[in-house]
Amino acid sequence: MIDSHCHIDLYPDPQMVANDCESRGLCVLSVTTTPSAWSGTAALASGSSRIKTALGLHPQLAHQRKSELPLFEQLLIDAHYVGEIGLDGAPEFRQHWNDQVLVFTRILDACKKAGGRVMSIHSRRAASAVLDHLEERPGVGTPILHWFSGSQSELERAVAYGCWFSVGPAMLVGEKGRRLAARMPRDRILTESDGPFARVDGRSALPWDVERAVGCLSDIWNEPAKSVEALLHNNVMRLASS
């Protein structure tokens, strides 16, 4: 199983979650929300080849943590994955839009300068703006739009650009999420939990809850779960090799 977007460091007992991921043979992209959290989060996966730690600066924290941009640029040398980054156009964060754009564009410029990175990107109510900034910077890397919730036209634009998509059980329980997932290229889909923020059965999602996303995709695509698992495994192998 593959969890391509999980905040391991934000669980009550993050080391236990990391250990359980390893014992279950789960491949995880452990995303962070601030550069200052990256080193400690990476330490949770010490000795594990299955857990990769992404360097992030979450858009909802941009106005509070933009002073950490120099640290982000310093750490990027050793970080092969980037996330969670992006833009958030929800009303409660719109007042900080200029700070979000400042942080996001500077991160993208740093990724381009570093030769490109695999990036897990937040785009809630901001998909068009995210795509605008990506299109202005060829060579920035491979974007994975996490829990994509944009319009059909924005999805088509993202697909044409070459974006990947990560989908989880919380997204796929709703009709809109299932409809969007059905239109995403199957060879560019990954599973995610978005734990502990996403909810499953009234509790925080755990990385191994991605098995539910596999079941949802099996239903949406009308394909056996084993075939879906094989496709997702091939997808992550291709992404890692890129």
Backbone as a ProteinNet text record, in pm:
[ID]
protein_1_A
[PRIMARY]
MIDSHCHIDLYPDPQMVANDCESRGLCVLSVTTTPSAWSGTAALASGSSRIKTALGLHPQLAHQRKSELPLFEQLLIDAHYVGEIGLDGAPEFRQHWNDQVLVFTRILDACKKAGGRVMSIHSRRAASAVLDHLEERPGVGTPILHWFSGSQSELERAVAYGCWFSVGPAMLVGEKGRRLAARMPRDRILTESDGPFARVDGRSALPWDVERAVGCLSDIWNEPAKSVEALLHNNVMRLASS
[TERTIARY]
83.2	0	86.9	30.6	104.8	24.4	85.7	25	113.6	69.4	153.4	134.4	55.1	39	-14	77	40.3	127.4	66.7	139	175.5	273.5	308.7	344.5	413.3	461.4	349.1	227.5	117.5	21.8	52.6	-23.2	19.2	-66.5	-28.6	97.6	114.8	235.6	296.6	368.3	417.1	514.7	597.1	692	620.4	513.1	435.6	374.4	322.4	264.5	372	488.9	598.8	640.2	649.7	688	583.1	455.7	348.5	350.8	380	391.6	500.5	612.6	724.9	687.1	625.6	592.2	485.6	401.1	296.9	345.7	469.2	522.9	462.7	420	353.9	456.3	443.3	527.4	457.3	529.2	466.7	550.1	482.9	544.9	495.7	585.7	555	577.3	468	477.4	486.2	545.9	559.4	491.4	463.2	394.4	485.2	603.8	701.2	841.5	932.5	1070.7	1134.2	1099	1160.2	1118.1	1012.3	967.1	1034.3	1106.1	1155	1256.5	1353.3	1458.9	1403	1318.6	1259.7	1168.8	1094.5	1006	1086.6	1195	1281.3	1340.3	1367.2	1423.5	1327.1	1196.1	1097.2	1113.8	1164.9	1180.7	1324.3	1404.6	1544.8	1554.8	1630.7	1648.2	1541.8	1441.8	1335.1	1355.6	1349.3	1359.8	1222.3	1117.6	981.3	917.8	971.8	914.2	1006.2	956.4	1030.2	969	1053.6	1005.9	1015.2	901.9	895.3	910.2	976.9	1001	888.1	816.3	700.6	691.9	599.2	556.2	412	320.7	178.3	122.8	37.6	-16.2	-94.9	-159.4	-236.1	-146.1	-17.4	78.9	173.3	150.9	245.3	268.9	161.9	175.8	250	248.2	316.5	460.1	486.4	615.1	695.7	660.2	736.7	881.7	909.5	1047.5	1133.5	1069.6	1144.1	1182.8	1153.6	1190.8	1341.4	1429.1	1572.9	1610	1544.6	1569.9	1521.7	1405.6	1355.7	1459.5	1510.7	1607.6	1735.6	1773.3	1893	1871.3	1756.4	1727	1695.3	1653.1	1611.2	1722.3	1846.2	1959.7	1948.3	1901.6	1893.6	1754.2	1657.5	1518.9	1483.3	1454.1	1420.4	1271.1	1192.3	1048.9	1007.1	906.9	860	709.8	666.2	524.4	503.7	406.3	292.5	313.6	296.1	305.6	179.4	165	53	-15.8	-144	-226.8	-362	-423.8	-556	-643.7	-747.8	-835.1	-960.9	-968.1	-1085.1	-1096.7	-1219	-1239.2	-1153.6	-1135	-1061.7	-911.9	-862.5	-720.5	-694.7	-800.7	-785	-717	-734.8	-673.3	-520.3	-467.4	-321.8	-273.2	-352.4	-321.3	-184.4	-150.3	-21.3	95.1	83.5	188.3	193.6	78.1	75.3	147.9	117	178.7	329	369.5	512.4	583.7	527.4	590.5	589.5	474.8	462.8	556.6	559.8	643	791.4	827.4	969.3	1010.4	921	949.6	962.4	870	879.1	1009.2	1047.8	1173.8	1292.8	1288.5	1396.9	1401.7	1284.3	1279.2	1333.9	1298	1349.5	1501.1	1551.1	1695.8	1767.5	1701	1760.8	1750.7	1686.4	1676.1	1543.3	1447	1313.8	1295.9	1175.7	1141.4	1002.7	975.6	839.9	771.3	655.3	591.3	447.5	410.8	272.4	208	106.5	55.3	-90.9	-115.6	-248.2	-307.2	-432.1	-488.8	-635.2	-677.7	-818.8	-864.5	-967.5	-1022.7	-914.4	-810.3	-698.6	-630.4	-700.3	-636.7	-585.7	-664.7	-621.4	-496.6	-492.5	-374.6	-252	-268.4	-156.9	-104.1	-193.5	-151.8	-85.7	-135.3	-71	76.9	104.6	242.6	328.9	270.8	346.3	382	285	307.6	410.9	426.7	526	668.9	683.5	814.3	840.8	864.3	896.6	1022.1	1019.1	1134.9	1131.1	1015.6	1007.8	998.9	954.1	943.9	812.2	776	653.2	551.4	441	339.7	239.2	213.3	104	-1.8	-117.4	-224.1	-297.1	-275.9	-332.2	-476.7	-564.8	-707.9	-762.5	-743	-787.4	-939.5	-986.5	-1130.5	-1175.3	-1098.3	-1131.9	-1243.8	-1262	-1367.8	-1320.8	-1415	-1381	-1281.1	-1298.4	-1205	-1067	-1062.9	-933.4	-865.8	-944	-888.2	-828.7	-901	-849.8	-720.4	-713.9	-592.4	-477	-504.8	-401.2	-350.4	-440.8	-402.3	-314.2	-353.2	-275.1	-136.3	-125.6	5	94.9	37.1	115.6	109.9	12.6	0.6	-35.7	10.4	-35.9	-140.8	-208.6	-315.2	-309.3	-328.1	-338.4	-478.9	-540.7	-679.5	-687.9	-778.7	-791.1	-934.4	-955.2	-1090.9	-1184.4	-1134	-1221.5	-1267.9	-1180.7	-1218.4	-1316.4	-1293.1	-1368.5	-1502.8	-1532.9	-1663.9	-1772	-1731.8	-1827.3	-1843	-1957.3	-1986.9	-1892.1	-1863	-1773.8	-1635.1	-1582.4	-1450.5	-1443.7	-1545.9	-1550	-1559.1	-1637.7	-1651.9	-1518.8	-1446.9	-1316.9	-1217.2	-1215.7	-1121.5	-1144.5	-1271.2	-1303.2	-1244.2	-1218.1	-1167.9	-1016.2	-953.6	-808.1	-737.6	-623	-550.1	-508.9	-541.3	-513.4	-364	-283.8	-139.7	-73	-156	-101.3	-179	-231.8	-305.7	-226.7	-225.6	-167.6	-273.3	-256.3	-346.1	-282.5	-366.5	-320.4	-418.9	-373.3	-465.3	-496.8	-400.3	-406	-434.4	-389.9	-401.7	-299.5	-327.7	-448.4	-562.6	-549.2	-652.9	-779.7	-764.6	-882.5	-946	-1076.5	-1150.4	-1204.9	-1198.2	-1253.9	-1332.1	-1457.8	-1543.7	-1539.2	-1532	-1533.7	-1402.9	-1295.1	-1163.2	-1061.6	-943.8	-836.6	-793.8	-779.4	-732.3	-589.9	-559.2	-425.6	-369	-238.3	-180.8	-236.3	-261.4	-311	-457.3	-522.9	-658.8	-660.4	-543.2	-540.8	-599	-604.9	-667.3	-812.6	-876.6	-1014.4	-1019.7	-917.6	-912.1	-894.4	-815.9	-800.8	-936.1	-1014	-1147.2	-1238.4	-1228.9	-1311	-1273.9	-1142.9	-1098.1	-1139.3	-1133.9	-1178.6	-1324.7	-1404.5	-1547.2	-1566.8	-1495.3	-1508.7	-1465.2	-1355.2	-1299.4	-1358	-1433.2	-1485.1	-1370.2	-1269.6	-1151.9	-1128.9	-1073.8	-1044	-943.8	-957.7	-869.4	-722.4	-693.1	-554.3	-497.7	-579.3	-534.8	-509.5	-595.5	-576.8	-448.1	-423.6	-301.2	-178.1	-181.5	-67.3	-43.3	-151.3	-138.5	-78.7	-128.5	-78	68.9	106.5	247.6	334.3	290.8	365.5	375.2	267	268.4	375.3	379	474.6	617.7	637.4	772.2	817.5	727.6	761	791.9	710.7	731.8	865.5	896	1022.6	1143.2	1130.5	1243.6	1264.1	1160.2	1171.4	1246.9
-120.1	0	125.5	233.4	358.5	473.7	549.3	672.2	787.4	859.6	963.1	1101.4	1109.6	1239	1213.5	1217.7	1193.3	1279.2	1337.1	1420.9	1336	1247.7	1156.2	1231.4	1344.4	1416.6	1478.7	1485	1552	1455.5	1326	1231.3	1243.3	1204.3	1209	1129.3	1014.7	933.4	905.3	1002.3	987.3	871.3	842.7	732.4	598.9	582.7	459.4	444.5	553.5	548	513.6	577.1	547.2	401.1	349.6	209	114.7	149.4	65.2	65.3	180.6	186.4	92.1	93.5	6.7	-140	-175.8	-316.2	-367.1	-278.2	-316.2	-314.3	-271.7	-265	-154	-46.4	65.3	167.5	212	319.8	452.5	547.7	671.8	792.4	896.1	1027	1109.5	1132.5	1203.6	1352.3	1425.9	1568.2	1651.1	1769.4	1860	1992.4	2069.2	2196.7	2317	2295.5	2403.7	2349.3	2430.2	2385.1	2343.2	2410.9	2378.7	2240.9	2183.8	2050.5	1939.1	1973.6	1870.9	1776.5	1828.3	1742.4	1645	1694.2	1606.3	1501.8	1540	1445.3	1340	1382.2	1286.5	1185.1	1228.3	1138	1026	1050.4	946.2	827.2	852.9	748.3	698.7	729.8	687.4	535.7	490.5	347.6	284.2	360.9	306.9	350.1	254.9	286.9	312.7	286.4	297.9	433.7	508.7	637.9	749.8	834	950.2	1075.8	1170.7	1292.1	1409.8	1478.1	1592.8	1723.4	1818.3	1950.1	2043.8	2099.9	2180.5	2313	2395	2516.7	2539.1	2499.7	2493.3	2633.2	2647	2780.6	2843.8	2762.5	2818.3	2877.9	2845.1	2898	3000.1	3032.2	3117.6	3250.7	3312.3	3444.5	3438.5	3322.2	3306.5	3257.1	3181.7	3114.1	3154.2	3264.6	3306.2	3337.2	3366.7	3391.8	3265.9	3149.4	3024.2	2991	3079.4	3053.5	3032.5	3111.6	3083.5	2943.8	2898.2	2762.9	2660.4	2684.8	2595.2	2580.4	2691	2687.6	2616	2629.7	2561.1	2410.4	2368.2	2226.1	2156.7	2232.1	2173.2	2091.9	2124.1	2049.4	1901.3	1871.7	1732.8	1673.7	1752.4	1704.1	1675.1	1549.3	1510.9	1524.7	1540.1	1557.3	1685.2	1752.7	1879.3	1869.3	1916.1	1916.7	1924.3	1979.9	2030	2177.2	2213.3	2351.3	2382.9	2508.1	2540.9	2670.1	2677	2795.2	2750.4	2835.4	2806	2929.9	2917.3	3030.5	3034.4	2953	2956.1	3092.6	3136.3	3271.9	3302.6	3205.8	3233.4	3252.4	3214.1	3230.3	3330	3377.2	3468.1	3599.4	3641.4	3766	3758	3636	3617.2	3574.3	3602.9	3554.9	3602.6	3728.2	3779.8	3705	3673.1	3594.7	3453.2	3396	3262.1	3260.1	3357.9	3363.9	3385.9	3473.6	3497.1	3367.3	3294.3	3169.8	3064.9	3045.3	2941.4	2967.6	3089.1	3117.4	3109.2	3150.9	3140.2	2993.6	2910.2	2767.2	2706.7	2741.8	2689.8	2732.8	2856.7	2904.4	2827.7	2799	2723.3	2580.8	2519.5	2384	2381	2480.9	2487.5	2502.2	2588.8	2610.3	2483.1	2401.9	2278.2	2163.5	2186.9	2083.3	2010.9	2059.5	1999.3	1904.9	1900.3	1812.4	1753.3	1638.7	1586.1	1665.2	1724.7	1819.1	1778.1	1771.6	1747.4	1883.1	1915.5	2053.3	2062.3	2157.5	2193.6	2299.1	2278.6	2372.8	2402.6	2395.6	2417.5	2556.5	2560.7	2685.1	2773.4	2710.9	2786.9	2710.6	2615.7	2531.6	2612.8	2708.2	2787.3	2868	2927.9	3005.8	2916.9	2798.7	2704.1	2668.8	2638.7	2601.7	2719.6	2840.7	2959.4	2964.7	2948.4	2960.5	2842.9	2725	2611.4	2632.5	2678.2	2695.7	2803.5	2898	3003.5	2954.8	2831.5	2783.1	2643.2	2627.8	2494.8	2440.5	2311.3	2249.7	2252	2294.7	2305.1	2167.9	2067.6	1933.3	1868	1766.9	1690.2	1724.3	1790.2	1826	1713.6	1685.2	1595.5	1682.4	1695.4	1774	1686.6	1718	1639	1679.7	1579.6	1600.1	1710.3	1693	1792.9	1808	1933.8	1959.6	2071.2	2093.4	2199.6	2160.9	2244.4	2221.7	2123.1	2081.2	1992.4	2058	2186.1	2254.4	2267.8	2289.6	2296.3	2160.3	2054.8	1919.9	1893.8	1930.5	1909.6	1986.4	2106	2185.8	2120.8	2070.8	2005.3	1879	1803.7	1682.5	1718.8	1820.8	1863.2	1909.6	1971.3	2017.6	1900.5	1789.9	1674.4	1646	1705.3	1683.9	1539	1496.9	1374	1412.7	1309.3	1333.5	1228.9	1273	1177.8	1186.8	1070.3	1063.2	970.9	1005.2	927	890.5	810.2	765.8	880.3	985.4	1098	1172.2	1180.3	1244.7	1157.9	1027.8	938.5	895.4	940.1	908.9	999.2	1114.6	1209.5	1194	1234.4	1219.5	1302.4	1428.2	1511.3	1450.1	1402.7	1341.4	1218.8	1137.2	1017	1054.6	1157.5	1201.7	1253.7	1330.5	1381.9	1267.1	1175	1062.5	979.1	965.8	887.1	949.1	1080.5	1151	1173.6	1135.3	1150.8	1037.9	1064.5	957.2	849.5	726.9	620.2	602.2	634.4	616	733.8	827.4	938.7	956.9	848.6	852.7	778.3	836.9	775.9	779.4	695.1	699.1	778.3	836.3	913.8	894.7	927.6	929.6	1072.5	1162.5	1297.6	1294.4	1186.9	1181.4	1273.4	1322.7	1299.1	1397	1481.2	1582	1520.4	1430.9	1366.4	1272.3	1253.7	1170.9	1046	935.4	807.6	748.3	723.4	668	751.1	883.7	972.1	984.9	928.7	937.9	987.2	1022.3	1064.1	947.3	973.4	869.7	829.6	703.4	649.3	607.1	599.7	570.3	444.7	341.1	216.6	223.9	334.7	353.3	375.4	389.3	399.9	275.6	165.3	44.9	71.8	160.9	197.5	272.5	356.2	428.1	331.1	226.3	123.2	60.9	31.9	-24.3	70.2	199.8	299	306	307.5	312.5	185.4	73.3	-52.2	-41	22	39.7	141.7	253.4	359.1	310.2	235.4	189.2	55.5	-9.7	-142.4	-238.3	-235.4	-320.9	-396	-516.9	-589.8	-512.5	-523.4	-451.3	-486.4	-611.2	-651.2	-579	-558.9	-486.2	-339	-282.2	-143.5	-130.2	-223.1	-220	-229.4	-315	-329.9	-201.8	-138.9	-13	95.8	107.3	209.7	185.7	59.9	27.9	70.2	40.4	81.7	233.6	301.2	447.1	503.3	454.7	510.4	475.5	359.1	323.4	417.6	448.2	540.1	678.6	722.8	855	862.2	759.6	758.4	757.6	687.6	681.1	809.8	894.8	1022	1126.3
0	0	0	-48.8	-66	-9.3	82.9	133.8	90	-10.6	-70.8	-9.9	98.7	166.2	306.3	403.6	542	633	737.1	833.4	955.4	939.4	1048.2	1175.6	1160.1	1278.9	1360.8	1309.1	1378.5	1449.1	1448.5	1529	1675.7	1768.4	1910.6	1942.3	1874.5	1893.3	1755.9	1701	1563.1	1544.6	1645	1628.2	1618.1	1693.1	1683.9	1544.8	1489	1354.6	1252.1	1263.8	1171	1182	1303.5	1322.9	1264.8	1282.9	1228.2	1075.6	1016.6	869.9	822	890.7	852.8	868.7	980.4	1004.6	907.9	860.6	764.5	620.4	598.8	463.5	380.2	447.2	379	331.2	208	155.7	182.2	241.9	286.4	244.8	195.4	181.9	300.5	393.8	517.4	493.8	477.9	446	573.4	562.4	675.6	642.9	747.3	727.9	748	805.9	823.5	802	751.2	736.1	868.4	975.9	1105	1155.9	1099.7	1141.1	1061.9	956.9	864.5	929	996.2	1051.9	1154	1244.2	1343.6	1282.3	1178.7	1111.8	1036.6	973.6	903.6	1001.1	1123.6	1224.2	1260	1245.6	1274	1179.9	1061.2	959.3	950.6	1050.3	1048.1	1035.4	937.4	915.3	828.8	788	703.2	558.4	468.4	325.5	265	342	290	317.9	414.1	450.2	403.2	316.7	267.6	329.1	365.1	431	335.5	319.4	228.1	306.2	245.2	303.9	263.3	361.5	327.5	400.3	350	418.6	374.8	462.3	428.7	401	298.5	266.4	380.2	462	573.3	681.2	675.7	772.9	710.4	583.8	510.5	580.4	628.3	690	822.9	887.3	1016.1	1000.9	895.1	882.1	759.4	695.7	577.6	612.3	737.8	781	772	754.5	743.2	598.8	505.9	366.3	348.4	410.9	397.4	447.6	555.4	604.9	503.9	443.3	338.8	228	180.5	69.9	111.5	235.7	284.8	290.5	340.3	356	224.4	124.5	-2.9	-68.7	-39.1	-95.6	-61.2	59.1	106.3	96.9	55.8	48.2	-97.3	-127.4	-264.9	-293.2	-186.4	-200.6	-128.8	-183.3	-127.6	-101.5	14	47.2	198	246.6	173.5	143.2	18.1	-26.1	-106.7	-150.4	-237.8	-202	-236.7	-212.6	-160.8	-77.9	-23	-37.7	-119.6	-146.8	-63.1	43.1	130.2	198	228.7	283.1	405.2	493.3	616.2	595.2	477.4	447.5	335.1	273.5	159.5	200.5	325.5	370.8	369.1	368	366.2	227.7	125.7	-9.6	-57.1	-35.1	-83.1	-19.7	108.1	173.5	117	90.1	30.6	-103.7	-187.8	-320.4	-308	-218.5	-195.1	-159.8	-64	-19.4	-130.1	-194.4	-297.2	-414.7	-463.7	-580.9	-547.1	-427.4	-390.2	-376.4	-324.5	-316.4	-455.5	-544.8	-681.2	-748.6	-730.1	-788.9	-732.4	-602.1	-539.8	-594.6	-614.3	-670	-812.2	-890.4	-1027.1	-1027.4	-941.7	-933.1	-889.8	-806.3	-756.3	-856.4	-970.9	-1072.9	-1075.2	-996	-993.4	-876.1	-825.5	-714.5	-737	-675	-665.6	-555.4	-586.8	-495.5	-467.2	-339.6	-299.4	-271.7	-351.8	-356.5	-313.1	-224.9	-175.3	-270	-314.2	-412.1	-385.3	-259.8	-227.1	-270.3	-354.4	-408.2	-470.3	-522.6	-579.3	-692.7	-753.2	-854.6	-973.5	-1020	-1136	-1104.4	-985.7	-947.3	-933.1	-873.9	-863.1	-1001.2	-1093.2	-1228.6	-1300.4	-1277.7	-1337.2	-1298.9	-1170.7	-1122.7	-1169.1	-1177.9	-1230.6	-1377.3	-1455.1	-1598.7	-1628.2	-1537.3	-1556	-1529.6	-1477.2	-1435.1	-1488.3	-1616.8	-1669.7	-1602.5	-1573.7	-1509.5	-1359	-1301.5	-1156.2	-1089.4	-1162.5	-1106.8	-1140.7	-1061.1	-1083.7	-976.7	-1013.1	-914.3	-892.2	-763.8	-726	-658.9	-719.4	-659.6	-558.4	-431.9	-322	-295.6	-286.2	-260.3	-352.1	-482.4	-579.1	-572	-565.6	-554.5	-648.2	-754.7	-848.9	-943.8	-1044.3	-1143	-1250.1	-1334.4	-1444.6	-1539.3	-1569.8	-1659.8	-1596.6	-1466.2	-1398	-1397.2	-1382	-1389.3	-1526.6	-1630.7	-1767	-1788.7	-1734.7	-1747.6	-1671.6	-1552.3	-1472.4	-1541.9	-1599.6	-1672.5	-1791.3	-1865.8	-1982.9	-1942	-1825.3	-1777.7	-1740.7	-1697.3	-1655.7	-1507.4	-1438.1	-1293.8	-1261.5	-1144.2	-1082.4	-978	-923.3	-827.2	-717	-592.2	-481.2	-422.9	-406.1	-361.8	-240.5	-149.1	-26.7	3.5	108	140.7	175.5	240.1	274.8	150.2	49.3	-76.2	-154.4	-154.8	-242.1	-184.3	-61.8	-5.1	-63.8	-119.5	-176.1	-325.6	-376.4	-518.6	-604.9	-563.5	-643.6	-651.7	-539.5	-539.2	-627.9	-624	-707.7	-855.4	-885.1	-1023.7	-1078.1	-995.4	-1038.7	-1055.8	-960.4	-968.4	-1093.4	-1133.5	-1252.6	-1379.1	-1375.2	-1493.1	-1488.5	-1379.6	-1369.4	-1444	-1504.9	-1572.6	-1472.8	-1500.9	-1405.3	-1382.2	-1482.1	-1466.5	-1395.1	-1343.4	-1264.9	-1134.2	-1083.2	-956.3	-848.9	-729.5	-610.7	-500.2	-399.3	-284.9	-171.1	-86.8	27.7	142.4	263.8	378.1	421.2	408.4	463.4	613.9	678.4	823.5	888.7	1008.1	1087.4	1059.3	954.9	928.1	870.3	772.9	713.8	815.9	802	895.7	827	899	853.4	969.2	948.8	1054.5	1182.2	1166.7	1281.2	1355.7	1302.6	1365.6	1264.6	1314.3	1224.5	1136.9	1008.2	916.6	951.2	934.1	954.4	818.8	805.8	673.5	607.9	687.1	627.6	585.3	615	563.7	412.6	351.5	204.8	139	213.5	158.7	119.8	194.4	160	27.4	2.4	-125.2	-240.6	-218.3	-321.3	-352.5	-247.2	-268.5	-343.9	-311.8	-382.4	-530.4	-558.5	-698	-773	-704.7	-765.4	-808.7	-724.1	-755.7	-868.5	-861.2	-961.9	-1099.7	-1103.4	-1230.6	-1276.2	-1187.1	-1217	-1250.1	-1164.2	-1178.5	-1047.6	-1053.2	-929.3	-843.2	-712	-620.7	-645.6	-677.2	-702	-823.8	-925.2	-1044.2	-1011.1	-927.1	-884.7	-805.5	-712.5	-633.1	-721.5	-821.4	-911.7	-990.4	-1037.8	-1110.9	-1022.3	-899.6	-808.3	-775.1	-759.5	-733.5	-851.7	-971.8	-1090.2	-1099.6	-1063.5	-1067	-974.4	-850.1	-754.2	-792.6	-853.5	-899.5	-1012.1	-1103.6	-1211.1	-1157	-1061.4	-1004.1	-931.2	-854.2	-778.9	-872.2	-983.6	-1077.2	-1153.4	-1154.1	-1227.1	-1145.4
[MASK]
++++++++++++++++++++++++++++++++++++++++++++++++++++++++++++++++++++++++++++++++++++++++++++++++++++++++++++++++++++++++++++++++++++++++++++++++++++++++++++++++++++++++++++++++++++++++++++++++++++++++++++++++++++++++++++++++++++++++++++++++++

